[in-house]
Amino acid sequence: MATSHSIDESFKLKETLAGAKPSFKVVVMPDFFLDYILTYPGTLNELTASFLEVAQRGGGNLLGWAHTIGRGGNASNMVAQLSKLGCEVVPIIETDELGRIVLQHFLKGVDLSHVRTTGTMSRTMSFETEHSGRRVNIMVSDPGSLSQFGPEKLSQEDKTLISEADFVCVLNWNQNKKGTELAEKVFSIAKNEGKAVTFFDPGDPALRVGEIEGLNERVLTPGLVDVLSVNENELVHLAKGVAEDTSEMEGAEDPLFGAASVFSMMIPRVDLHTPEFSATFVDGQRLRVPCARIKPANIRIG
């Protein structure tokens, strides 16, 4: 009898979750990549050796690779997952005609009225292979129009959409040369003209270390960001840019938590994701959850 009751409760819970539809609107920008993935059935050393062999004979074809075309880009991937959860989510993206067709294929049922075709498509070719006992991917990217997506690209319709949204997300700052200006403008609209919770995931800032100070001064420290989402490397880079004295970070029991503490004094919430655990920091308090150990079916990032 107890087992039957448990099954009934489980069924009711599934019905409730299936029928739950979020009532909020999310705006996400600005990147979409067309990913072309080449998966090599061997090690990195074998891959490079096969390249060298073909080059030495003057060129030729390599067979036996798996080829996959997929949707990439932080913004478009977030849109896809939120859409699956039933959210009303609208991407603001610049691409070309082919890019819009690809988005229509991968984001069925999503409002693409704010996707413009006035630019060039962002593209990534990814080589997947084995190295040091694990699967790795090596990406070669052309950011296309993403690299110059500044606030001047926003239409009045885009600005109205941002002011009416419940959540506004700006991602992939690291590949957008005008990312600081874009985030500052978008989050200012959301704060001054709307009601949105603002979410910022900058990506890896390692190649733009000289611009971190400006990002911190214009976007992160003035109160424009409600949620900062980073991995361990991104967090340390950003925190060093705002901490006058890094001894608190370096002397902490865990330097990552020390770095997060620096930002938790300025940003309402910091979400930290690492291969071992995820943690959320709010008002100096943290909640940490270990990651499940799984073998990835696909190692593609983006």
N, C-alpha and C positions, 0 to 999 in steps of 0.2 A: 504493500500500500504506500509506504514511504517513497519507494522508487517511482511509482506512478505519479505521486504528488510532485516529486522533483522534476519529472519530465514535463508535467503540465506547466509548472512555473517557468521552466526553461523556454517552453513554446510561447508562453505569454510575453516573456522578455524579448524574444526574437521578433514577435509581432509588433511590440511597442517600438523597438529600434527600427524595424523596417518601415513603420508608418511615420516615424519622426522626420520632419522636414525643417531644416533650419530656416528661420525667417529673416536672416540678415543678408546684406549685400556686401560682397568683397570685390575690391578692385586690385588687380595685380599687374605689375609692369617691371621691366620693359623688354625682356628677352625671349626669343624663340630661336632654336637652332635645329637645322636639319642634320641629324646624325647619320653617318655612314660608318658602320662597324665592321671591321675585318678581324675575324677570329682565327688565329693560327694554331693548328693542332700540334704544338710543340713548345720548346723553350725559346727564350729570347736569343740565346746564342745560336740556336738552329735557324731562327728567323733571319738574323743578320747574315749568317753564312749562306743561306739560300739567296738573299739579295745580292751578295757579293758574287756568287757563282753565276747568276743570270747577267750581272753587269759585265763580268769578265768575258762572257761569250757575245757581248755586243747587244744584249737585250733579249727579251723573251717573256713567256707567260709562267705564272706560278699557279698551280692547281691545288685543290684540297682545302682551301680556306672557306669558312662560312661567312656569308655576306648578309648583313642586316641593315635595313633602313628604319630609323626610328625618330621619335619626337624627342628633342632635347631642349635645354634651356631651363633655368630655375623657375622663371615665371610661368612658362607654358606647362611645365610639370606640376607646379602647384595648382594651376587652374584645373588640370586634368583630375587631380586627386580630390580637390574640393568639389568639383562637379559630380564625381562619383558618390560623394557623401550627401548630395542633394542640395548643395549651396547654390545660391544665385551668385555667380562669379563672372566678372567681366575683365578680360585682358586688354591692356593698352600696349600695342606692339606696332613697330614699323618693320615691314618686310617688303617683298615684291609679289607679283601676281602668283608665281609658283608657290611661294611661301604661304600665301593665303589659302590656296587650294590644299596644300599639305595640312594646314591647321584645320580646315573644314573636315578633312578625313580623320584626323586624330582627336579632334575636340567636338565630336558630334553633340548637338543640342546646346552648345555654349554660345552665348551672345558674342559674335565677332564684329559687331558694328563699330568698335573702336580700334580695329586692326586696319591700318592703312597700308597701301601698296605703293608708296612713294619712294621706297628705298631699295636696298639690296638685302638678300637673305643672309642670315648668319648660318655658318656651316662648320661642322666638325667631322674630321675623319679620325677614327679611333682604332688603334691596333691593340688587340687583346692577345696575350700570350702568357707563358709561365716564366717566372724568374724567382730564384731562391726559394723554391718550393711552394709558391703561391701564384695565383692568377693576378696579373696586373694589366692596366690599360695605359696606353701612351696616346695622348690626344693632340691633334694638330688642328687648330681652329682659325677661322676667319670670321671675326665678329660682325662684319658687314655694317649695316646701319646702326647696330647697337652701340658701336664705339663713339658715335656722335649724337646720342639721343639726349638732348638737353631740354630744358623747359620750353624753349621756343617751338618744339615739336608738338606741344600740347594745344589742342583746339579748345575753343570755348565749350564745346560739348564735353570734352574730356574733363575740363575743370569743374563743370556742373556735376558730372558723374562722381568725381572725387569728393565734392562737397556734400553729396547725398549718401555716400557709402557709410557702412558701419565699420568696415575694416579696410585699410589702405596699405598695400604691401609694395615696397620698392626693393628689388633684388639685383644681384650681379653688378654692384658698383665697380668692382675691380676691372671689368672689361669695358666700362663706359667712361670715356675720357671726360664727359660732362656729368658724371654720376653725382658729384657733390651738389652741383647746381640743380640737378633734377630732384634729388631727394629733398633739398631745402625748399624748393618751390612747392612740390607736391604735398609735403607734410605741413607746410605753412597754410596751404589751402584747407587741408583736412582739419587743422586745429582752429584756424581763424574763421572759416566759413562753414564748417561742418561739425560732426560729432564723432568722427571715426577714431578707432584705435589704430595707431600707426605701427607698422611692422617693418623692420629693416634687417636684411641679410646681405652684408657687403660682399661676401666671397673673399677669396684669399688676397689680402692687401700687400703681399710681400714684394711685388714688382712696382708698387706705388707708395713706397714708404714715405717719400718726400711730400706726399699729398695727404697723409693721415692727419697732420696737425690741422689743416684746413677743414677736413671732414669732421673732426672732433669739435672744432670751434663753431662751425656753421650748422651742423646737423645733430651731433650726439649730445653735446653739453647744454644747448639752449632749451632743452625740454621738448623737442619736436618728435622724439622717438619714444614710444610706449614699450615696445618689445624689441630687444636686440637679439638676433639669432646668430650664433657663431660656433665654429669648432675651436679646438684648443689653440692652434697656431694663430688663427684670426684674432682671438681674444687677447693673446699676449701682445701681438703687434699693436692693436688698438689701445690697450691699457697703458703701454709704455709711452704712448703719445699724449696721455692726459695726466699721468702721475709725475708730479714734480720730484718726488722721492720714491724710487722704486724699491726701497728696502722693505716696505710692507709686503710687496708682492714676492720678492726674492726670499724673505725670511719667513714666509707663511708655511704652515705645515704642508700645504699643497699649493705651489705657485699659481696653479690654475684658479683655485678658489680665492687666492689673494688678488689676482687680476680681476676676477668677477666682482669682488668686493669693491674695487675701485669704481666700477661702472654702476654697481647697485646703489651707490649714493647719488647718482645722477639720472638714472633711467629706471622707471618703475619695475621693469622685469628684464632679466637677462636669461636667455635659454642657451645652454651649453651642450653641444652634442659631440661625443667622442666615440671611438670604436668600442670602448669598455663600458661607458655609462653615459647617461644624459642627466642634466641637472638644471633646475630652475632656481633663480635667485630673486627674491622679493624682499625689499626692506632689510637687507642684511641677513635674511634667513634663507636657507637652501633646502631643497628637496632633491635627493639623488636616487636614481634608479639604475641598476645595472642592466646592460644590454644582453639580450638573449644570444647565446652562441649558436649561430646558424652558418651553413655553408651557402654562400650566395649563388643563385642560379645564373645571375648575370652581374658582371662587375662594372657595367657602364655607369659613369658618373655624369650627372647633368639632366 
